[in-house]
Amino acid sequence: MALRIHESNNPEWIGEEMYIDESVLKNEEKITFMLRALYQKSGYVRYKMSKFEEYDFYAANRDFLVSDNIISFTDTNGRLMALKPDVTLSIVRGSTDTPGSVSKVYYDENVYRVSRSSHGFKEIMQAGIECIGDLHTEDVAEVLLLAAKSLDVISPESVLTVSHQAVLSELFEECGLSSEDRKQALKYIGEKNLHELGAMLAARGISGETLQKVRTVLSISGPAEESISALKAAGCGEKAVSELEQAAKVLAGEGFADRMVVDFSVVNDMSYYNGIVFKGYVRGIPSGVLSGGQYDKLMAKMGRKARAVGFAVYMDLLERFELDTGRWQQTAEKEREDA
């Protein structure tokens, strides 16, 4: 069996075809081909970037990076450069604010960071999408849907865990937590350590109805429909709950109702992220293979007015994953029919 590839944007390939024997491809390479097809069909344009940029650019946003280990070197002109540890930052830097428009790009690029599996510096393939511009709730829901479809490309046994930063921000505001206390609270929430979180809040004088609301909201976890009803009953912010509900409806409409799970242990740095954040898991891999969310605060920090949402699929975690060859063959055959 072979995969047919047609380079429609290259004049040299018009009317010609190239076949790749799938047996010569690694699993993560097969997945990359399928993800690329998924994103292109969804209206996303491929983004290509340089292997390195100025070190200061990444250092200024170190907290946004998955790993804070940046591989640097001195250029021939004396500037300190870095092998790119992240794609999102570079895409944001290369985009512009255009009122009323939305830029949709996808990528499959190598990044250079500490591998989650080997814990050493490694060149890692990463695929994903970024949606930047005058975003609406529907745009965020579409990105969540593509995240669910991306997981389905890898395995039908997958789950997309979703949280909303505004719900947590609201709880922190009610508790009157300082910036440092919020960081510690996020750590406990991410670890699902509600006992230590409760002890910390009690030590700050938080008690009664406020403490009970925190415990109630953070205990909400499970299927989207049930969890959203529970959030409404707990009196959480209408806007945040409405955005979660809209996303759940979009996923349900595409047959992914059972893939979305609300889980507030999904957290990201609140100085960069806001709104919906999410992680994706597939059976057989203990770590999340997909991560994303809204990062309007990063945009603002970089002097931008546009909003943004996106996600990345971590290919290094898929190197030893047993891809369902039947699903790969069906997708490849579909590509041949559509070409």
JOKA-V234753 format. One line per field, one symbol per residue. psi: psi as a letter, one per 40 degrees, with the letter a starting at -180 (. if undefined). Layout:
# JOKA-V234753
psi=???
This chain:
# JOKA-V234753
psi=iihhhhgdehdeeheiihhhheeeiidddddddddddddddeeihhhiiieiihdddddefdddidhehhhiihideeihihhheidddddddeiihhheihhhiiihihihahhddeeihihhhhiaihhhagiiddddddddddddddddddiegiihhiihddddddddddefiiddddddddddddefgddddddddddeehabdddddddddeehhaiddddddddddefihddddddddddddddddeefdedhhhheehiiheediiahiiihiihehdiheiiaahfddddddefieiiiiaiihhddeedehghhddddddddddddde.
